[in-house]
Amino acid sequence: MAEQTPINFLYLGGDKCGSTWLHHVLSRHPEVKLARAKELFFFDRFYEKGWQWYLSQFPDGSAKRTGEICHDYLYSNAALKRIARDTAPDSVYLITLRNPYERTLSHWRYLRKIGRTRLGFCDAVRELPGLTDHSLYHSRIQAAFDTLGRDRVRILWFDDLRRDPALFGMGLCAALGVTHIEDLPYSDRVLEGGTARAPRLVNLLRNVGWALRAIGAPAVVGKVKSHPWTHRILFSNRASRSSADEIDDSVRSYLAACFDSDIAKLEHLTGRDLSAWRNWPAQSA
């Protein structure tokens, strides 16, 4: 199968680490062909639909890199094994990593935005384990290296994106082996803040979206989610903000116990100095 597939790159994760920005930029690159919808969830949730269904989710035509942006694959060992088996031998797999403290805070803000929780941050990190679990990277990266081949996994850093989007874009193009194009919208901010105007309605629509994905219509979901009127209708501009300065010492200690040893292991695995991550919140998320 690998010899027949045109799929030769995937974004694996993490979530709340810049995947929407990546999709925004790469969808405009002439040497990259993305699926019609961001996040097909094929390799982890909808694999039973089959390879031909997956290929049908991509537009016609050839490109130097053809693939998908889906931030959940990093968190599924089954997905990684399927990806290793089914994608092309010259595939490249992108991962972006973000300060785990900041990623957790961003994840909580997102859950508040879509009406999935009303908990404050300090309560949420203790009662919603997914907030911190998705910020533990070491074992996920090791699994990706072991399953896909370390030489084919490209790790990018959210800190670099925030510091210099244009330079990050240059590195992104180099990671994919495509031409660097200077006038792509590297500096665009692509996610709006806000809170759900009607949380129950937002949750209902999310369930409808998953039902549409289950029957094989992810492109419909993608078009609705990306339409500018969707955000204007469903969300207000009043964001659920929680400054790092407002987080009490017990929660800081709890998060340090969750993350600091994992950060040390990740430094050893990647060779990247991540000491700035331990200084959170030196810069507020």
C-alpha positions as CSV (number, residue, x, y, z in Angstrom):
1,M,0.0,0.0,0.0
2,A,2.8,2.4,0.8
3,E,4.0,2.4,-2.8
4,Q,0.6,3.5,-4.1
5,T,-0.3,6.2,-1.7
6,P,0.4,9.9,-2.5
7,I,0.2,10.8,1.2
8,N,3.7,11.9,2.2
9,F,3.3,14.2,5.2
10,L,1.2,14.5,8.3
11,Y,1.0,16.9,11.2
12,L,0.7,14.7,14.3
13,G,0.2,17.2,17.1
14,G,0.2,18.5,19.7
15,D,-3.1,20.2,20.2
16,K,-3.2,23.9,21.1
17,C,0.3,24.1,19.6
18,G,-0.3,26.0,16.3
19,S,-2.1,23.5,14.1
20,T,-4.6,26.1,12.8
21,W,-1.8,28.4,11.9
22,L,0.0,25.6,10.1
23,H,-3.2,24.8,8.1
24,H,-3.7,28.5,7.3
25,V,-0.2,28.8,5.9
26,L,0.3,25.4,4.2
27,S,-3.1,25.6,2.5
28,R,-1.7,28.6,0.5
29,H,1.6,26.9,-0.4
30,P,1.6,25.8,-4.1
31,E,3.7,22.8,-3.5
32,V,1.5,21.4,-0.7
33,K,-1.9,19.7,-1.1
34,L,-4.0,19.4,2.1
35,A,-7.1,17.4,2.7
36,R,-10.3,19.4,2.0
37,A,-11.0,19.4,5.8
38,K,-8.6,20.1,8.6
39,E,-8.6,17.1,11.0
40,L,-9.9,14.0,9.3
41,F,-9.1,11.9,12.3
42,F,-8.7,8.9,9.9
43,F,-5.8,7.1,11.5
44,D,-7.3,7.2,15.0
45,R,-11.1,7.3,14.8
46,F,-12.3,6.5,11.3
47,Y,-9.8,4.0,10.0
48,E,-12.5,1.5,9.2
49,K,-13.7,3.7,6.4
50,G,-10.7,2.5,4.4
51,W,-7.9,3.9,2.4
52,Q,-9.9,4.8,-0.7
53,W,-12.2,6.9,1.4
54,Y,-9.2,8.6,2.9
55,L,-7.7,9.4,-0.5
56,S,-11.1,10.7,-1.7
57,Q,-10.9,13.5,1.0
58,F,-8.0,15.1,-1.0
59,P,-8.4,17.3,-4.0
60,D,-7.2,16.1,-7.4
61,G,-3.8,17.0,-8.7
62,S,-0.2,16.4,-7.7
63,A,2.0,18.2,-5.2
64,K,5.4,17.8,-3.7
65,R,3.8,17.2,-0.3
66,T,0.3,15.8,0.2
67,G,-1.1,15.3,3.6
68,E,-3.2,16.3,6.5
69,I,-3.2,18.5,9.6
70,C,-4.6,16.5,12.6
71,H,-3.4,17.2,16.1
72,D,-4.7,14.0,17.7
73,Y,-2.5,11.4,16.0
74,L,0.4,12.1,18.4
75,Y,-1.7,10.8,21.3
76,S,-2.6,7.4,19.7
77,N,-0.1,4.6,19.4
78,A,-2.6,2.7,17.1
79,A,-2.6,5.8,14.8
80,L,1.2,5.9,14.7
81,K,1.4,2.3,13.7
82,R,-1.1,2.7,10.9
83,I,0.7,5.8,9.7
84,A,4.0,4.0,9.6
85,R,2.3,1.2,7.6
86,D,0.3,3.2,5.2
87,T,2.1,6.4,4.3
88,A,4.9,6.8,1.7
89,P,8.5,5.9,2.5
90,D,9.6,9.5,2.0
91,S,7.0,10.9,4.4
92,V,7.7,13.7,6.8
93,Y,5.8,14.0,10.1
94,L,5.5,17.3,11.8
95,I,5.1,17.9,15.5
96,T,5.0,21.3,17.3
97,L,5.6,21.5,21.0
98,R,4.5,24.3,23.3
99,N,5.4,25.2,26.9
100,P,3.2,22.6,28.8
101,Y,2.0,25.2,31.3
102,E,0.9,27.5,28.5
103,R,-0.6,24.7,26.5
104,T,-2.7,23.6,29.5
105,L,-3.9,27.1,30.1
106,S,-4.8,27.5,26.4
107,H,-6.6,24.2,26.4
108,W,-8.7,25.3,29.4
109,R,-9.5,28.6,27.6
110,Y,-10.7,26.6,24.6
111,L,-12.9,24.4,26.7
112,R,-14.4,27.4,28.3
113,K,-14.9,29.0,24.9
114,I,-16.9,26.1,23.5
115,G,-18.9,25.7,26.7
116,R,-17.5,22.3,27.7
117,T,-16.7,23.5,31.2
118,R,-17.4,26.3,33.5
119,L,-14.7,25.4,36.0
120,G,-12.0,28.0,36.8
121,F,-8.5,27.0,35.8
122,C,-7.4,26.0,39.3
123,D,-10.2,23.5,39.6
124,A,-10.1,22.4,36.0
125,V,-6.5,21.1,36.1
126,R,-7.4,18.8,38.9
127,E,-10.7,17.6,37.6
128,L,-10.1,17.4,33.9
129,P,-7.0,15.1,33.4
130,G,-6.8,15.7,29.7
131,L,-5.6,19.2,30.3
132,T,-2.3,18.1,31.7
133,D,-2.1,14.7,30.0
134,H,-1.8,16.3,26.5
135,S,1.0,18.5,27.8
136,L,3.2,15.5,28.7
137,Y,5.3,15.1,25.6
138,H,8.3,12.9,26.2
139,S,6.6,9.5,25.9
140,R,4.6,10.7,22.9
141,I,7.7,11.9,21.1
142,Q,9.6,8.7,21.9
143,A,6.8,6.6,20.5
144,A,6.8,8.7,17.3
145,F,10.5,8.3,16.9
146,D,10.3,4.6,17.6
147,T,7.3,3.9,15.3
148,L,7.9,6.4,12.4
149,G,11.7,6.8,12.5
150,R,13.5,9.6,14.1
151,D,14.9,10.8,10.8
152,R,11.4,11.4,9.5
153,V,9.9,13.2,12.5
154,R,10.4,17.0,12.5
155,I,9.9,18.8,15.8
156,L,9.1,22.5,15.7
157,W,8.7,24.8,18.6
158,F,5.8,27.1,19.4
159,D,8.1,29.5,21.1
160,D,9.9,30.0,17.8
161,L,6.6,30.6,16.0
162,R,5.6,33.3,18.5
163,R,9.0,34.9,18.5
164,D,9.4,35.2,14.7
165,P,6.6,33.8,12.5
166,A,8.5,34.4,9.2
167,L,11.6,32.6,10.4
168,F,9.4,29.8,11.7
169,G,7.8,29.6,8.3
170,M,11.2,29.3,6.7
171,G,12.0,26.4,9.0
172,L,8.6,24.8,8.3
173,C,9.2,24.8,4.5
174,A,12.7,23.4,5.1
175,A,11.2,20.6,7.3
176,L,8.8,19.7,4.5
177,G,11.4,20.1,1.7
178,V,9.3,22.6,-0.2
179,T,10.3,26.0,-1.5
180,H,10.3,28.8,1.0
181,I,7.8,31.5,-0.2
182,E,8.3,34.8,1.5
183,D,4.9,36.3,1.0
184,L,2.8,33.6,2.7
185,P,0.7,34.9,5.6
186,Y,3.2,33.9,8.3
187,S,2.2,36.8,10.6
188,D,-1.5,36.2,10.6
189,R,-3.2,35.4,13.8
190,V,-5.8,32.8,12.9
191,L,-7.7,32.0,16.1
192,E,-10.1,34.3,17.7
193,G,-10.8,34.4,21.4
194,G,-14.3,34.5,22.9
195,T,-16.9,32.6,24.8
196,A,-19.9,30.6,23.7
197,R,-23.1,32.7,23.5
198,A,-25.1,29.6,24.1
199,P,-22.9,26.7,25.4
200,R,-25.6,24.1,25.0
201,L,-26.1,25.0,21.4
202,V,-22.3,24.9,20.8
203,N,-22.1,21.4,22.3
204,L,-25.1,20.3,20.2
205,L,-23.5,21.5,17.0
206,R,-20.2,19.8,18.0
207,N,-22.1,16.6,18.4
208,V,-23.7,17.1,15.0
209,G,-20.2,17.7,13.6
210,W,-18.9,14.4,14.9
211,A,-22.0,12.7,13.4
212,L,-21.2,14.2,10.1
213,R,-17.6,13.0,10.3
214,A,-18.8,9.5,11.2
215,I,-20.9,9.3,8.0
216,G,-18.0,10.5,5.9
217,A,-18.6,14.2,5.5
218,P,-15.7,16.0,7.3
219,A,-15.5,18.6,4.5
220,V,-18.9,19.9,5.5
221,V,-17.7,20.3,9.1
222,G,-14.6,22.0,7.9
223,K,-16.5,24.5,5.8
224,V,-18.8,25.4,8.6
225,K,-16.1,25.8,11.2
226,S,-13.9,28.0,8.9
227,H,-16.8,30.3,7.8
228,P,-16.3,33.7,9.5
229,W,-20.0,33.9,10.4
230,T,-19.8,30.8,12.5
231,H,-17.6,32.5,15.0
232,R,-19.7,35.7,15.0
233,I,-22.9,33.9,15.6
234,L,-21.8,31.3,18.2
235,F,-19.2,33.3,20.2
236,S,-18.9,36.6,21.8
237,N,-15.6,38.6,21.8
238,R,-15.4,38.4,25.6
239,A,-12.7,35.9,26.1
240,S,-12.3,33.6,29.1
241,R,-9.0,35.0,30.3
242,S,-7.1,33.7,33.3
243,S,-3.7,35.3,33.8
244,A,-0.9,33.2,35.0
245,D,-0.5,35.7,37.8
246,E,-3.9,34.8,39.1
247,I,-3.0,31.1,39.7
248,D,-2.4,30.2,43.3
249,D,0.8,28.6,44.6
250,S,-0.8,25.2,45.2
251,V,-1.8,24.9,41.5
252,R,1.7,26.0,40.4
253,S,3.2,23.3,42.6
254,Y,0.7,20.7,41.2
255,L,1.6,21.6,37.7
256,A,5.3,21.6,38.4
257,A,4.9,18.1,39.8
258,C,3.1,17.1,36.6
259,F,5.5,18.7,34.1
260,D,9.1,19.3,35.4
261,S,10.4,15.8,35.1
262,D,8.8,15.4,31.7
263,I,10.5,18.6,30.6
264,A,13.9,17.2,31.7
265,K,13.3,14.0,29.8
266,L,12.3,15.9,26.7
267,E,15.4,18.1,26.9
268,H,17.5,14.9,26.9
269,L,15.6,13.4,24.0
270,T,15.6,16.4,21.7
271,G,18.7,18.3,22.8
272,R,16.8,21.5,23.2
273,D,17.3,23.8,26.2
274,L,13.8,24.1,27.7
275,S,14.8,25.9,30.9
276,A,12.5,28.8,30.0
277,W,9.6,26.5,30.3
278,R,10.3,25.9,34.0
279,N,10.3,29.7,34.7
280,W,6.6,29.9,33.8
281,P,4.9,32.3,34.3
282,A,7.8,34.6,33.5
283,Q,5.8,35.5,30.4
284,S,2.1,35.2,30.8
285,A,0.3,32.9,28.4
